[in-house]
Amino acid sequence: MELMKLYRRPAVRGLFFVAAFGLVPACTTDGDDGDESDSMAEDTDSGADDMTGPLSFAVDVEPIISSSCVASCHEVDGLNESLILTEGSAYDNLIGVMSGQLPQMQIVNPGNKSVSYMWHKLNNTHLAEGGSGAQMPYEGQALPAGELILIGDWIDEGAMP
């Protein structure tokens, strides 16, 4: 996933600077006129891409799912073909659909990540909610913090297509 797609969220911006620069504040001046750091912030926060607009599944979330969830698992003939997350079907199979592992909770409940089973599976809190199975992605490392924040923000913003 492109760094700028993750970077468009304010919380992720903070994580990026903490990780990349070891707790260096995002906007510092080097003693000159400060224009360089100011223009960097302006370029990132404005422009044709409208980096502060609402998140969308197609642009922001589907690339994460495609790279982390589909290969050998959430595809036809995969380990978990009961939930197909391939391009073109993933959104409809996630939004408002009741979870097979926790039938009283939707996989993605638009507007509320705390009652979205996908959120709990990604954060390894699904067992505490009464769910089952392993943390997702299966047999891999947990998603990076920036991607988790982005997915959580997308759900809380209404899980737009």
Contacts in CASP RR format, 6 or more apart in sequence:
PFRMAT RR
TARGET T0000
AUTHOR 0000-0000-0000
METHOD contacts of the structure
MODEL  1
MELMKLYRRPAVRGLFFVAAFGLVPACTTDGDDGDESDSMAEDTDSGADD
MTGPLSFAVDVEPIISSSCVASCHEVDGLNESLILTEGSAYDNLIGVMSG
QLPQMQIVNPGNKSVSYMWHKLNNTHLAEGGSGAQMPYEGQALPAGELIL
IGDWIDEGAMP
1 63 0 8 1.000
1 64 0 8 1.000
1 67 0 8 1.000
1 147 0 8 1.000
3 16 0 8 1.000
4 44 0 8 1.000
4 49 0 8 1.000
4 51 0 8 1.000
5 59 0 8 1.000
5 60 0 8 1.000
5 63 0 8 1.000
5 150 0 8 1.000
6 12 0 8 1.000
6 16 0 8 1.000
6 146 0 8 1.000
6 147 0 8 1.000
6 150 0 8 1.000
7 13 0 8 1.000
7 16 0 8 1.000
7 44 0 8 1.000
7 51 0 8 1.000
8 49 0 8 1.000
8 51 0 8 1.000
8 52 0 8 1.000
8 53 0 8 1.000
8 60 0 8 1.000
9 55 0 8 1.000
9 146 0 8 1.000
9 149 0 8 1.000
9 150 0 8 1.000
9 153 0 8 1.000
11 146 0 8 1.000
11 149 0 8 1.000
11 153 0 8 1.000
12 146 0 8 1.000
12 149 0 8 1.000
12 150 0 8 1.000
13 26 0 8 1.000
13 44 0 8 1.000
14 26 0 8 1.000
15 145 0 8 1.000
15 146 0 8 1.000
15 149 0 8 1.000
17 24 0 8 1.000
17 25 0 8 1.000
17 26 0 8 1.000
26 41 0 8 1.000
27 37 0 8 1.000
27 38 0 8 1.000
27 41 0 8 1.000
28 37 0 8 1.000
29 37 0 8 1.000
30 36 0 8 1.000
30 37 0 8 1.000
44 51 0 8 1.000
45 51 0 8 1.000
45 52 0 8 1.000
54 157 0 8 1.000
54 160 0 8 1.000
55 61 0 8 1.000
55 150 0 8 1.000
55 153 0 8 1.000
55 154 0 8 1.000
55 157 0 8 1.000
55 160 0 8 1.000
56 154 0 8 1.000
56 160 0 8 1.000
56 161 0 8 1.000
57 90 0 8 1.000
57 91 0 8 1.000
57 154 0 8 1.000
57 159 0 8 1.000
57 160 0 8 1.000
57 161 0 8 1.000
58 91 0 8 1.000
58 161 0 8 1.000
60 150 0 8 1.000
60 154 0 8 1.000
61 150 0 8 1.000
61 151 0 8 1.000
61 154 0 8 1.000
62 87 0 8 1.000
62 90 0 8 1.000
62 91 0 8 1.000
64 143 0 8 1.000
64 147 0 8 1.000
64 150 0 8 1.000
64 151 0 8 1.000
65 74 0 8 1.000
65 85 0 8 1.000
65 90 0 8 1.000
66 85 0 8 1.000
66 86 0 8 1.000
66 87 0 8 1.000
68 137 0 8 1.000
68 143 0 8 1.000
68 147 0 8 1.000
69 85 0 8 1.000
69 136 0 8 1.000
69 137 0 8 1.000
70 85 0 8 1.000
70 86 0 8 1.000
72 78 0 8 1.000
72 79 0 8 1.000
73 79 0 8 1.000
73 80 0 8 1.000
73 137 0 8 1.000
73 138 0 8 1.000
74 80 0 8 1.000
74 81 0 8 1.000
74 83 0 8 1.000
74 84 0 8 1.000
74 85 0 8 1.000
74 86 0 8 1.000
74 90 0 8 1.000
75 81 0 8 1.000
75 84 0 8 1.000
75 85 0 8 1.000
75 86 0 8 1.000
76 84 0 8 1.000
76 86 0 8 1.000
79 138 0 8 1.000
80 138 0 8 1.000
82 100 0 8 1.000
83 93 0 8 1.000
83 107 0 8 1.000
84 90 0 8 1.000
84 93 0 8 1.000
85 93 0 8 1.000
85 94 0 8 1.000
91 161 0 8 1.000
93 107 0 8 1.000
94 107 0 8 1.000
94 108 0 8 1.000
94 118 0 8 1.000
94 159 0 8 1.000
95 106 0 8 1.000
95 107 0 8 1.000
95 108 0 8 1.000
95 110 0 8 1.000
95 159 0 8 1.000
96 106 0 8 1.000
96 107 0 8 1.000
96 108 0 8 1.000
96 109 0 8 1.000
96 110 0 8 1.000
97 106 0 8 1.000
97 107 0 8 1.000
97 108 0 8 1.000
98 104 0 8 1.000
98 105 0 8 1.000
98 106 0 8 1.000
98 107 0 8 1.000
99 105 0 8 1.000
99 106 0 8 1.000
99 107 0 8 1.000
99 117 0 8 1.000
99 131 0 8 1.000
101 117 0 8 1.000
101 126 0 8 1.000
101 131 0 8 1.000
101 132 0 8 1.000
101 133 0 8 1.000
102 117 0 8 1.000
102 126 0 8 1.000
102 129 0 8 1.000
102 130 0 8 1.000
102 131 0 8 1.000
102 132 0 8 1.000
105 115 0 8 1.000
105 116 0 8 1.000
105 117 0 8 1.000
105 120 0 8 1.000
105 129 0 8 1.000
106 115 0 8 1.000
106 116 0 8 1.000
106 117 0 8 1.000
107 116 0 8 1.000
107 117 0 8 1.000
107 118 0 8 1.000
108 116 0 8 1.000
108 117 0 8 1.000
108 118 0 8 1.000
108 119 0 8 1.000
108 155 0 8 1.000
108 159 0 8 1.000
109 115 0 8 1.000
109 116 0 8 1.000
109 155 0 8 1.000
110 155 0 8 1.000
110 158 0 8 1.000
110 159 0 8 1.000
111 155 0 8 1.000
111 156 0 8 1.000
111 157 0 8 1.000
111 158 0 8 1.000
111 159 0 8 1.000
112 155 0 8 1.000
112 156 0 8 1.000
113 119 0 8 1.000
113 151 0 8 1.000
113 152 0 8 1.000
113 155 0 8 1.000
113 156 0 8 1.000
116 155 0 8 1.000
117 126 0 8 1.000
117 129 0 8 1.000
117 131 0 8 1.000
118 136 0 8 1.000
118 151 0 8 1.000
118 155 0 8 1.000
119 151 0 8 1.000
119 152 0 8 1.000
119 155 0 8 1.000
120 126 0 8 1.000
120 128 0 8 1.000
120 129 0 8 1.000
120 131 0 8 1.000
121 135 0 8 1.000
121 136 0 8 1.000
122 135 0 8 1.000
122 136 0 8 1.000
122 142 0 8 1.000
122 143 0 8 1.000
122 148 0 8 1.000
122 151 0 8 1.000
123 135 0 8 1.000
123 142 0 8 1.000
123 148 0 8 1.000
124 135 0 8 1.000
124 142 0 8 1.000
126 132 0 8 1.000
126 133 0 8 1.000
126 135 0 8 1.000
127 133 0 8 1.000
135 142 0 8 1.000
137 143 0 8 1.000
142 148 0 8 1.000
143 151 0 8 1.000
154 160 0 8 1.000
END
